[in-house]
Amino acid sequence: MLLQSKTLTENAAIPKQHTAQGGNISPSFLWSDVPLHTISLALILADVDSPISKRFHWGLCNIPPLTDELGKNIDDLFRLPNGMIQVVNDMGRTGYYGPGFPAGQHRYIFRLFAVDMQLELSRMTTCGDMLKKIKGHILAFDTITVHYAQPAGLTLSL
């Protein structure tokens, strides 16, 4: 499986429009080579360098496997068109929350999973809960890693 984006470049800085300080717009994605027996796709965004432990900024699941792209600027709704569901991120919000850690440079990983199940989730389901539910059901995955360092003099409020 191959995950790509028109606005993200592997191991490069994330464009400002996708950060908490720059519009907080979720990026668009394209994918290909989804395994044959995939029932749905799931996408997460994690800050893997957070001192608190891995912090999840976005979780989206039940993406139809026959689609091959996800547009940018997804609404912060629990239920989306085509049965997609967004879960609660580690900021306590549903939907995308872009990078914006207050100190140092951090790696953020977008990971797309092909899974052999459709998820039934509540509005209170977190990204961590979603990952626990798909464990053992992952057929394939791919990632895009980007970097973020907060500009000097900026502060972030949640």
Residue frames as qw, qx, qy, qz and C-alpha x, y, z in Angstrom:
[[0.000, 0.892, 0.452, 0.000, 0.00, 0.00, 0.00],
 [0.442, 0.148, 0.023, 0.884, 1.27, 3.47, -0.83],
 [0.121, -0.863, -0.415, 0.261, 0.21, 6.70, 0.94],
 [0.419, 0.206, 0.170, 0.868, 0.91, 10.05, -0.74],
 [0.023, -0.818, -0.402, 0.411, -0.08, 13.70, -0.38],
 [0.453, 0.722, 0.215, 0.476, -0.05, 16.67, -2.74],
 [0.106, -0.914, 0.101, -0.378, 0.95, 19.03, 0.10],
 [0.673, -0.649, 0.355, -0.006, 3.16, 16.88, 2.36],
 [0.611, 0.587, -0.526, 0.076, 6.70, 15.78, 1.57],
 [0.915, -0.267, -0.260, 0.156, 8.31, 12.86, 3.40],
 [0.705, -0.308, -0.171, 0.615, 10.77, 14.02, 6.11],
 [0.212, 0.405, 0.097, 0.884, 10.17, 17.71, 5.35],
 [0.088, 0.142, 0.453, -0.876, 8.57, 20.49, 7.39],
 [0.165, 0.595, 0.787, -0.011, 4.78, 20.38, 7.45],
 [0.109, 0.467, 0.286, 0.830, 3.31, 23.34, 5.54],
 [0.042, -0.028, 0.441, -0.896, 2.04, 26.08, 7.86],
 [0.558, -0.135, -0.252, -0.779, -1.58, 25.74, 6.66],
 [0.774, -0.168, -0.595, -0.139, -1.67, 22.28, 8.29],
 [0.384, 0.040, -0.642, 0.662, -0.36, 23.46, 11.70],
 [0.245, -0.679, -0.630, 0.287, -2.27, 24.66, 14.76],
 [0.175, -0.595, -0.058, 0.782, -0.91, 28.19, 14.14],
 [0.026, -0.265, 0.514, 0.815, -1.56, 28.28, 10.42],
 [0.554, 0.067, -0.342, -0.756, -5.18, 27.39, 9.81],
 [0.471, -0.117, 0.807, -0.337, -5.35, 23.86, 11.20],
 [0.736, 0.383, -0.186, -0.526, -6.41, 22.49, 7.80],
 [0.799, -0.138, 0.583, 0.048, -6.19, 18.73, 7.44],
 [0.014, 0.476, -0.658, -0.584, -4.07, 17.71, 4.43],
 [0.849, 0.308, -0.084, -0.421, -5.33, 15.79, 1.43],
 [0.446, -0.376, 0.805, 0.109, -4.12, 12.25, 0.76],
 [0.752, 0.370, -0.377, -0.395, -3.96, 9.78, -2.11],
 [0.520, -0.372, 0.766, -0.066, -3.36, 6.06, -1.79],
 [0.714, 0.371, -0.459, -0.376, -2.97, 3.01, -3.99],
 [0.501, 0.234, -0.829, 0.080, -2.35, -0.74, -3.83],
 [0.579, -0.315, 0.413, -0.629, -4.93, -1.37, -1.09],
 [0.122, -0.137, 0.983, -0.003, -5.00, -5.11, -0.25],
 [0.330, -0.173, -0.747, -0.550, -7.79, -7.15, -1.83],
 [0.447, -0.475, -0.758, 0.018, -9.65, -8.12, 1.38],
 [0.116, -0.005, -0.330, 0.937, -9.70, -4.64, 2.90],
 [0.093, -0.679, -0.728, 0.009, -13.06, -3.74, 4.49],
 [0.051, -0.984, -0.156, -0.068, -12.12, -0.19, 5.52],
 [0.557, 0.391, -0.250, 0.689, -9.21, 2.20, 5.95],
 [0.470, -0.832, -0.235, 0.175, -8.16, 4.11, 9.06],
 [0.458, 0.604, -0.139, 0.638, -5.87, 7.15, 9.32],
 [0.553, -0.752, -0.225, 0.281, -4.07, 8.60, 12.33],
 [0.335, 0.746, -0.243, 0.522, -1.71, 11.50, 12.99],
 [0.774, -0.569, -0.183, 0.207, 0.68, 11.06, 15.92],
 [0.058, 0.874, -0.410, 0.256, 3.41, 13.22, 17.46],
 [0.930, -0.059, -0.326, 0.157, 6.00, 10.56, 18.20],
 [0.493, 0.279, -0.388, 0.727, 8.39, 12.95, 19.98],
 [0.426, -0.716, -0.072, -0.549, 5.99, 14.29, 22.59],
 [0.108, 0.377, -0.759, 0.519, 7.49, 14.10, 26.11],
 [0.649, -0.146, 0.346, -0.662, 4.07, 12.99, 27.41],
 [0.553, 0.067, 0.823, 0.109, 4.19, 9.86, 25.22],
 [0.141, 0.212, 0.681, 0.687, 2.85, 9.50, 21.71],
 [0.259, 0.451, 0.381, -0.765, 0.14, 12.15, 21.23],
 [0.317, 0.401, 0.780, 0.361, -2.62, 11.60, 18.72],
 [0.070, 0.319, -0.023, -0.945, -3.77, 14.63, 16.73],
 [0.605, 0.249, -0.230, -0.721, -6.26, 12.92, 14.42],
 [0.293, -0.010, 0.956, 0.003, -8.08, 9.66, 13.96],
 [0.606, 0.320, -0.143, -0.715, -10.38, 8.82, 11.07],
 [0.292, -0.095, 0.950, 0.059, -11.81, 5.40, 10.29],
 [0.533, 0.477, 0.683, -0.151, -14.30, 3.52, 8.11],
 [0.208, 0.610, -0.369, -0.669, -12.87, 5.16, 5.02],
 [0.892, 0.335, 0.194, -0.235, -14.34, 3.19, 2.10],
 [0.637, -0.344, 0.556, 0.409, -11.61, 0.96, 0.60],
 [0.597, 0.493, 0.512, 0.372, -12.64, 1.63, -3.00],
 [0.094, 0.995, 0.005, -0.023, -11.88, 5.34, -2.65],
 [0.810, 0.151, -0.063, 0.563, -8.36, 6.41, -3.44],
 [0.270, 0.362, -0.152, 0.879, -8.21, 9.88, -1.92],
 [0.308, -0.713, -0.539, 0.325, -9.25, 12.08, 0.98],
 [0.217, 0.790, 0.145, 0.555, -9.75, 15.79, 0.40],
 [0.330, 0.126, -0.433, 0.829, -8.25, 18.51, 2.58],
 [0.220, -0.180, 0.236, -0.930, -9.98, 20.47, 5.34],
 [0.404, -0.327, -0.843, -0.137, -12.23, 17.69, 6.66],
 [0.442, -0.626, -0.053, -0.641, -15.04, 19.01, 8.89],
 [0.028, 0.285, -0.799, 0.528, -14.62, 18.36, 12.64],
 [0.764, -0.150, -0.034, -0.626, -17.67, 16.10, 12.78],
 [0.579, -0.255, 0.757, -0.164, -18.00, 12.65, 14.35],
 [0.666, 0.338, 0.658, 0.093, -19.88, 11.15, 11.36],
 [0.058, 0.526, -0.400, -0.749, -18.79, 12.12, 7.88],
 [0.741, 0.403, -0.176, -0.508, -20.10, 11.21, 4.41],
 [0.694, 0.330, -0.631, -0.106, -19.73, 7.61, 3.25],
 [0.879, -0.395, -0.265, -0.041, -19.84, 6.32, 6.85],
 [0.533, 0.349, -0.437, 0.635, -16.46, 7.71, 7.87],
 [0.581, -0.772, -0.256, 0.007, -15.98, 8.41, 11.58],
 [0.301, 0.614, -0.410, 0.603, -13.58, 10.80, 13.31],
 [0.703, -0.456, -0.496, 0.227, -12.54, 9.95, 16.85],
 [0.323, -0.946, 0.010, -0.020, -11.47, 12.13, 19.78],
 [0.605, 0.531, -0.370, 0.464, -7.84, 13.31, 19.58],
 [0.621, -0.248, -0.498, 0.553, -5.57, 13.82, 22.60],
 [0.026, 0.149, -0.123, 0.981, -6.65, 17.47, 22.79],
 [0.209, 0.347, 0.752, -0.519, -10.15, 16.23, 23.64],
 [0.433, 0.505, -0.052, -0.745, -11.62, 17.27, 20.28],
 [0.758, 0.331, 0.559, 0.063, -13.13, 15.40, 17.37],
 [0.566, 0.819, 0.061, 0.069, -11.30, 15.95, 14.12],
 [0.721, 0.361, -0.132, 0.576, -7.92, 17.18, 12.97],
 [0.338, -0.931, 0.059, 0.127, -5.63, 19.18, 15.24],
 [0.679, 0.643, -0.227, 0.272, -2.43, 20.16, 13.48],
 [0.731, -0.065, -0.316, 0.602, 1.09, 20.11, 14.86],
 [0.059, -0.836, 0.014, -0.545, 1.90, 22.86, 17.30],
 [0.777, -0.420, -0.334, 0.330, 3.99, 21.55, 20.18],
 [0.158, -0.987, -0.017, 0.005, 5.43, 24.43, 22.21],
 [0.260, -0.805, 0.507, 0.164, 9.12, 23.46, 22.24],
 [0.429, -0.339, 0.790, 0.276, 11.67, 21.69, 20.09],
 [0.462, 0.298, -0.577, -0.604, 11.35, 19.86, 16.81],
 [0.638, 0.009, 0.690, -0.343, 8.91, 16.96, 16.61],
 [0.102, 0.069, -0.853, -0.507, 8.20, 14.21, 14.10],
 [0.625, 0.216, 0.348, -0.665, 4.56, 13.76, 13.15],
 [0.086, -0.089, 0.932, 0.340, 3.50, 10.56, 11.44],
 [0.701, 0.205, -0.015, -0.683, 0.40, 10.18, 9.28],
 [0.148, -0.163, 0.972, 0.082, -0.35, 6.44, 9.08],
 [0.703, 0.136, -0.189, -0.672, -2.98, 4.87, 6.83],
 [0.346, -0.150, 0.915, -0.141, -4.11, 1.34, 7.75],
 [0.608, 0.012, -0.566, -0.557, -5.98, -1.18, 5.59],
 [0.328, -0.168, 0.791, -0.488, -8.12, -3.25, 7.96],
 [0.238, -0.118, -0.904, -0.334, -10.37, -6.28, 7.60],
 [0.144, -0.554, -0.769, 0.283, -13.27, -4.81, 9.58],
 [0.096, -0.673, -0.229, -0.697, -15.72, -1.93, 9.82],
 [0.254, -0.026, -0.636, 0.728, -15.56, -0.16, 13.19],
 [0.359, -0.742, -0.478, -0.304, -18.56, 0.58, 15.41],
 [0.420, 0.018, -0.394, 0.817, -17.47, 3.45, 17.64],
 [0.186, -0.830, -0.494, 0.181, -19.06, 5.91, 20.04],
 [0.169, 0.922, 0.019, 0.347, -18.56, 9.68, 20.09],
 [0.491, -0.818, 0.296, -0.053, -16.22, 9.23, 23.06],
 [0.944, 0.057, 0.129, 0.298, -13.83, 6.83, 21.29],
 [0.185, -0.857, 0.333, 0.347, -10.25, 8.11, 21.28],
 [0.538, 0.647, -0.518, -0.151, -7.49, 7.55, 18.75],
 [0.093, -0.417, 0.879, -0.213, -5.85, 5.13, 21.19],
 [0.659, 0.131, 0.613, -0.416, -9.11, 3.19, 21.52],
 [0.740, 0.575, -0.094, -0.337, -9.42, 3.01, 17.74],
 [0.323, 0.608, -0.725, -0.015, -5.89, 1.62, 17.42],
 [0.359, -0.207, 0.853, -0.318, -6.63, -1.06, 20.03],
 [0.744, 0.330, 0.387, -0.434, -9.74, -2.10, 18.08],
 [0.710, 0.623, -0.253, -0.209, -7.85, -2.54, 14.79],
 [0.155, -0.577, 0.801, -0.032, -4.93, -4.41, 16.35],
 [0.469, -0.004, 0.883, -0.020, -4.90, -7.88, 14.82],
 [0.558, 0.641, 0.512, -0.123, -7.00, -6.67, 11.87],
 [0.097, 0.824, -0.292, -0.476, -4.34, -4.68, 10.00],
 [0.884, 0.358, 0.273, 0.128, -3.66, -5.98, 6.48],
 [0.614, 0.318, 0.081, 0.718, -1.19, -3.27, 5.44],
 [0.170, -0.920, -0.200, 0.291, -0.15, 0.29, 6.25],
 [0.580, 0.392, 0.046, 0.713, 1.98, 3.14, 4.99],
 [0.354, -0.755, -0.270, 0.481, 3.20, 6.38, 6.51],
 [0.365, 0.716, 0.009, 0.595, 4.21, 9.93, 5.73],
 [0.579, -0.531, -0.291, 0.546, 6.51, 11.54, 8.31],
 [0.209, 0.805, 0.075, 0.550, 6.74, 15.33, 8.57],
 [0.509, -0.161, -0.422, 0.733, 8.53, 17.66, 10.97],
 [0.145, -0.873, -0.261, -0.386, 7.37, 20.65, 12.97],
 [0.479, -0.186, -0.378, 0.770, 9.24, 23.18, 15.11],
 [0.052, -0.896, -0.431, 0.090, 7.29, 26.07, 16.59],
 [0.387, 0.654, -0.028, 0.650, 8.60, 29.45, 15.46],
 [0.391, -0.113, -0.473, 0.781, 10.35, 31.45, 18.17],
 [0.118, -0.006, 0.170, -0.978, 8.08, 33.75, 20.15],
 [0.588, -0.205, -0.437, -0.649, 4.84, 31.84, 19.49],
 [0.264, -0.106, 0.830, -0.480, 2.80, 30.17, 22.18],
 [0.396, -0.164, -0.779, -0.458, 0.10, 27.58, 21.74],
 [0.412, -0.071, 0.559, -0.716, -3.13, 27.43, 23.67],
 [0.099, -0.153, -0.958, -0.223, -5.41, 24.43, 23.57]]
